[in-house]
Amino acid sequence: MIGRDSRYARCLLYRDSDGTSLGMRQRIDNTPRHDDRLHTVVEGDLLDLLAHRYLGDARLWWIICDYNDLFFPLALEPGLALRIPSREHVQMRLLN
């Protein structure tokens, strides 16, 4: 168990169904911003392609997941509205 004073106390902790820890990482601030974009999912959309289109790097798909509380990113439903941070915000704030 991670105590309140641990440097990991504010991290996201990933576990599988039997409770085994899969990993952790720092939380990002996903407070809505004036420069966020909205994208309505259509058939065939994939998070890595959306990350490439909006953020300039397909490897940043996880940021779209965090911003939208997506836990199973392979099952995007058409019609779902995704909030995507601006490329500038990601580069200046999240990746430093």
C-alpha positions as CSV (number, residue, x, y, z in Angstrom):
1,M,0.0,0.0,0.0
2,I,1.2,3.5,-0.8
3,G,1.1,6.0,2.1
4,R,-0.1,9.6,1.9
5,D,3.4,10.9,2.2
6,S,4.8,8.7,-0.6
7,R,6.1,10.3,-3.7
8,Y,3.7,7.9,-5.5
9,A,0.6,9.0,-3.6
10,R,-0.6,11.2,-6.5
11,C,0.2,8.7,-9.3
12,L,-2.3,6.7,-11.3
13,L,-1.9,3.1,-10.4
14,Y,-2.9,0.4,-12.9
15,R,-3.9,-3.1,-11.8
16,D,-5.3,-6.1,-13.6
17,S,-8.4,-8.0,-12.5
18,D,-6.5,-10.1,-9.9
19,G,-4.9,-7.0,-8.2
20,T,-1.5,-7.4,-9.7
21,S,0.1,-4.0,-10.2
22,L,0.8,-3.2,-13.8
23,G,2.5,0.1,-13.4
24,M,2.0,3.8,-12.5
25,R,2.6,7.2,-13.8
26,Q,2.0,10.8,-12.7
27,R,-1.5,12.3,-13.1
28,I,-1.9,15.1,-15.6
29,D,-4.1,18.1,-15.1
30,N,-7.1,17.6,-17.4
31,T,-9.0,20.7,-16.4
32,P,-11.0,22.0,-19.4
33,R,-9.2,24.8,-21.2
34,H,-10.3,27.5,-23.6
35,D,-8.1,26.0,-26.4
36,D,-9.3,22.4,-26.1
37,R,-10.8,20.9,-29.3
38,L,-13.7,18.6,-29.6
39,H,-13.7,15.6,-32.0
40,T,-16.7,13.5,-32.6
41,V,-15.6,9.9,-33.2
42,V,-16.5,8.3,-36.5
43,E,-16.2,4.7,-37.7
44,G,-12.6,3.8,-38.1
45,D,-11.1,6.5,-35.7
46,L,-8.1,5.3,-33.7
47,L,-6.5,7.2,-30.8
48,D,-3.0,7.0,-32.3
49,L,-4.3,8.5,-35.6
50,L,-6.2,11.2,-33.7
51,A,-3.1,12.0,-31.6
52,H,-1.1,12.4,-34.8
53,R,-3.7,14.6,-36.4
54,Y,-4.3,16.9,-33.4
55,L,-1.1,16.6,-31.3
56,G,1.5,15.9,-34.0
57,D,2.7,12.6,-32.5
58,A,0.8,9.3,-32.5
59,R,2.6,8.2,-29.3
60,L,0.6,10.8,-27.4
61,W,-2.7,8.8,-27.6
62,W,-2.6,8.3,-23.9
63,I,-3.2,12.0,-23.3
64,I,-6.5,11.8,-25.2
65,C,-7.3,8.8,-22.9
66,D,-6.5,10.8,-19.8
67,Y,-8.5,13.9,-20.9
68,N,-11.6,11.7,-21.6
69,D,-11.3,9.1,-18.8
70,L,-11.0,6.3,-21.4
71,F,-10.0,3.0,-19.9
72,F,-10.3,0.8,-22.9
73,P,-9.1,2.9,-25.8
74,L,-9.6,0.2,-28.5
75,A,-13.4,0.5,-28.2
76,L,-14.2,4.0,-29.5
77,E,-17.9,4.3,-30.1
78,P,-19.0,6.4,-33.1
79,G,-20.7,9.6,-31.9
80,L,-18.5,9.9,-28.7
81,A,-17.3,13.4,-28.2
82,L,-13.6,13.6,-27.3
83,R,-11.9,16.6,-25.7
84,I,-8.4,17.1,-27.0
85,P,-5.9,19.5,-25.6
86,S,-4.1,21.9,-27.9
87,R,-0.8,20.9,-29.3
88,E,0.8,24.0,-27.6
89,H,-0.6,23.0,-24.2
90,V,0.7,19.5,-24.5
91,Q,4.2,20.7,-25.6
92,M,4.5,23.5,-23.0
93,R,2.8,21.9,-19.9
94,L,2.5,18.2,-20.1
95,L,5.7,17.0,-21.7
96,N,8.1,19.1,-19.7
